[in-house]
Amino acid sequence: MKRGAVTLAAAVLLAGCGEDARPCATWADCGREEVCLPAAPDGDSWCGAIDDECPTGLRWSGSAGQGLAAQCVVFGGGRDAAVETSPSDARDAARDVVDAPIEMAPRCGPDGTVCAPTTDPCKTPGVCKDDACGPIGNAADGAKCGTASNACHTDPVCKAGVCQTQGTHPDGYSYESGNYLARCCGGSPTSINSPSNCGACGIKCASGRCINTGAKNEQQWWCSCAANSECWSGCCANGSPPVCSPSTCGSTAKCTACPGGATCTADQDPHYWCHY
């Protein structure tokens, strides 16, 4: 088959650019099954695609201007072209033009390029692999997806692609290193030397006074009292001043379970006490 230098020419009269006309500069401006083709040696280029229903095997795309949209591409011979260009020669020429770009040009991007972004912290974006865009996936279970509301909660994390609610530290959790009194009570940062949490979470002082009179260390705090009925434990231990002791009172006193997950220590000097 004899083939000369073949140029592309429109097969219809130029009718001006339509409102939807979109010229191209390279194949990247066209659709996946299209290629950028010149309408004339010195004119605009438009997108086209292989179409076996056209004699040349090539049809202008719907975005082509100059009245070429959806028309079959016709090859015209120039000075160096063959004297007669048969339809089969034109078809071969068209396929020579478009085969490489359509079959070989990457459309997604290099492997690893983000092609399906997401703002969900529990999702991973889709990325290009082997010229195809991968799906959005789930972030690893346990990945942080938010920030805790305070020091007595844990950051929310992902599970099965969904951000879970924040967690809560248990009562008595030490949220400030080096500060024994800084404890979590009911999910709130608290100091356990207050009338609401005296010595341990949940010990409330009916007297309104949380004291450490006579304490041997910073961990010993009690509610002051005047009668057993004022004490959460039912035992207002003798002393100066008397305090609510976590005990059964009496000569054979025993530890009473402390609230808030605290531990009772049976030490009568000066009193039994709750601590973490």
Secondary structure as GFF3:
##gff-version 3
##sequence-region A 1 276
A	DSSP	beta_strand	6	9	.	.	.	ID=ss1
A	DSSP	three_ten_helix	27	29	.	.	.	ID=ss2
A	DSSP	beta_strand	35	38	.	.	.	ID=ss3
A	DSSP	beta_strand	45	50	.	.	.	ID=ss4
A	DSSP	beta_strand	58	60	.	.	.	ID=ss5
A	DSSP	beta_strand	74	77	.	.	.	ID=ss6
A	DSSP	alpha_helix	87	104	.	.	.	ID=ss7
A	DSSP	beta_strand	114	116	.	.	.	ID=ss8
A	DSSP	beta_strand	123	124	.	.	.	ID=ss9
A	DSSP	beta_strand	126	129	.	.	.	ID=ss10
A	DSSP	beta_strand	132	133	.	.	.	ID=ss11
A	DSSP	beta_strand	137	138	.	.	.	ID=ss12
A	DSSP	beta_strand	153	154	.	.	.	ID=ss13
A	DSSP	beta_strand	158	159	.	.	.	ID=ss14
A	DSSP	beta_strand	162	163	.	.	.	ID=ss15
A	DSSP	beta_strand	167	168	.	.	.	ID=ss16
A	DSSP	beta_strand	182	185	.	.	.	ID=ss17
A	DSSP	beta_strand	188	191	.	.	.	ID=ss18
A	DSSP	beta_strand	193	194	.	.	.	ID=ss19
A	DSSP	beta_strand	197	198	.	.	.	ID=ss20
A	DSSP	beta_strand	210	211	.	.	.	ID=ss21
A	DSSP	beta_strand	222	223	.	.	.	ID=ss22
A	DSSP	three_ten_helix	228	230	.	.	.	ID=ss23
A	DSSP	beta_strand	236	237	.	.	.	ID=ss24
A	DSSP	beta_strand	243	244	.	.	.	ID=ss25
A	DSSP	beta_strand	263	265	.	.	.	ID=ss26
A	DSSP	beta_strand	273	275	.	.	.	ID=ss27
###
